Amino acid sequence: MNHIVTVEQAVTAFAPYIEPTNAELDAIDLEMPTILADVDLLDALITAMDRPANELDARRIRRARQRALTARRELTNQVTEMAPGGAA
């Protein structure tokens, strides 16, 4: 007879070491507008896949793509400004 046992102790034994560091959390916070803009773009694309193409969906995708590109540009500019030894 095989006994079913939990492996909770083995899985959670290293839990404190798996947590993200403060630097990683700061990086996520910095990238969050870009992540949310990409999610909005994916949402617009998925919504458009569920029905025949129309002008409203095309406009929604175009605006979401523009927001995603703007968020990426702003993130790039922030990272470039924060980096030491940037171009003068």
C-alpha positions in Angstrom: 0.0 0.0 0.0 1.4 3.4 -1.0 0.9 6.3 1.4 0.2 9.7 0.0 2.2 12.3 1.8 2.5 16.0 1.3 5.7 17.7 0.3 4.7 21.0 1.8 7.8 21.2 4.0 10.1 20.5 1.0 8.4 23.1 -1.1 8.2 25.8 1.5 11.6 25.2 3.0 13.2 27.7 0.7 10.3 30.2 0.6 12.2 33.1 2.2 14.9 32.8 -0.4 12.5 32.8 -3.3 11.1 36.3 -2.6 12.1 39.1 -5.0 14.7 41.5 -3.8 13.9 45.2 -3.3 15.8 46.0 -6.5 13.7 43.5 -8.5 10.5 45.0 -7.0 11.7 48.5 -8.0 12.4 47.3 -11.5 8.8 45.9 -11.7 7.4 49.1 -10.5 9.4 51.0 -13.1 8.1 48.7 -15.9 4.5 48.5 -14.7 3.1 51.2 -17.1 4.7 49.3 -20.0 3.3 46.0 -18.8 -0.2 47.4 -18.4 -0.1 49.0 -21.9 1.0 45.6 -23.4 -1.9 43.9 -21.5 -4.3 46.5 -23.0 -2.9 45.9 -26.5 -3.3 42.1 -26.1 -6.9 42.7 -24.8 -7.7 44.7 -27.9 -6.2 42.1 -30.2 -8.0 39.2 -28.5 -11.3 41.1 -28.6 -10.9 41.8 -32.3 -10.3 38.1 -32.9 -13.7 37.1 -31.6 -15.8 39.0 -34.2 -15.5 40.2 -37.8 -13.2 43.2 -38.3 -14.7 46.6 -38.0 -13.5 50.2 -37.8 -14.0 50.4 -34.0 -11.8 47.4 -33.3 -9.1 48.7 -35.7 -9.2 52.1 -33.9 -9.0 50.4 -30.5 -6.0 48.3 -31.6 -4.3 51.4 -33.1 -4.7 53.4 -29.9 -3.6 50.5 -27.7 -0.5 50.0 -29.9 0.3 53.7 -29.6 -0.1 53.7 -25.8 2.2 50.6 -25.7 4.9 52.3 -27.8 4.6 55.5 -25.7 5.0 53.5 -22.5 8.1 51.8 -24.0 9.6 55.1 -25.1 9.1 56.6 -21.7 10.6 53.6 -20.0 13.6 53.7 -22.3 14.1 57.4 -21.6 13.9 56.9 -17.8 16.4 54.0 -17.9 18.7 56.0 -20.1 18.5 59.1 -17.8 19.3 56.9 -14.8 22.2 55.1 -16.4 25.6 56.6 -15.4 27.9 57.8 -18.2 25.2 58.6 -20.7 25.8 60.4 -24.0 26.2 64.1 -23.6 
